[in-house]
Amino acid sequence: MINKFKVAFYGLYTAFKDKSVFIQFVLGFLAVLISIILKIKMYDFIIVLFCICMVITCEILNTCIEELCNMYTTGYNEKVKKIKDMGAAAVLFSSITSLIVGIAIFIKYI
């Protein structure tokens, strides 16, 4: 059981070395700081944390998809492009949704 946690934490460490994942983490950290500065209510903070986790999870999964596709081919492939585009769309969709939720929450405290 302990080994499964070690593997998972190593995966998290590996993910955060990726530039895209790291950027999402930094943006999430800034959202947490803003939440603390604005002293938002606990239930709003939980929603903000959920949105942060959703975006970072999508980014990690998108990075995994890209790595798998790159193992398949490094050249242009229409099917690989479609797969990578859909992975990027998941990140975009979760990011836009989180932005809308964040605006709706933070506007009450400004």
Secondary structure, 3 states (H helix, E strand, C coil): CHHHHHHHHHHHHHHHCCHHHHHHHHHHHHHHHHHHHHCCCHHHHHHHHHHHHHHHHHHHHHHHHHHHHHHHCCCCCHHHHHHHHHHHHHHHHHHHHHHHHHHHHHHHHC
